[in-house]
Amino acid sequence: MRKSFYHFLMKYRHPEPKDAISRFANEAFEDHSFPKTSEDYNDLSSYLELNGHYLESMAVFDEAWQEYLLSEK
């Protein structure tokens, strides 16, 4: 069974984030509306475009998404 993207992203949480993905993970953790069970790129991308004001750039999400896909193979 695949992990949700959120579950995957949480492994990047860090009390002192050193990179954009760690900052994204910390902010997603604080975002109580984040689609925690989604495994769908389009759902997540749409959500973040409307609500991801904390995301430096959608490129950060895209990079994290690629890591997610690699980890789920």
N, C-alpha and C positions, 0 to 999 in steps of 0.2 A: 504494500500500500504506500502510495506517495505521501510525503509530508506536504503540508500546505507551505506556500511561500513564506508566510509569516513565521511558521515554526522554523524553517530553514534560516530566515533572517535573524532570528533571535540568538543564534550562535555567534553573531557579530556584535552583540551588545557588550559595551565596555564602559566602566565608570569614567575613564578618561579617553574618549574616542580619539584615535590617531588618524583616522581617514574618513572619507565621505560615507562609506558603507556603514561604518560603526556609528557615525552620527545619525544616519538614516535609521538604523536598527533601534537606537535609543529613542528617537522621535516616534517611530512606529509603535514602540512599546507604550509610549505615553498617549498615543492616539486611540482612544477607546472605541472609535468607530471603524478602525482599520478592518478590512475584510479578512479576518484571521483564518478562515477556513478555505479561502480561495486558492485554486491552483491554475487560474486562468489569467493569462497575460492581459487580455483586453479588459477584463473586469478590474484588475488591479491598476492598469494604466489609466483607465477612465477615472477611477476613484482618486488616484494621486493627482491627476491633472486638475480635478475640481477641489480637492481637499489637502493636497500635499504641500501646503505653503512652506513647510519646514524642509522640503527637499531642495537641495542646492540646484539640482538640474535633473531632468528626466533621464539624462545619461547615467546618473548614479543608479537609478532603478534598473535601467537596461543592463548595466554591468552586473548588478546583483542578480538579475533574472538569468543571465547567461551562466553565472556560477551555480544558481539553483538547478538549471537544466543539466549541467554537467554532473552535479551531485546526485541527481535522481536517475542517472543512466544505469 
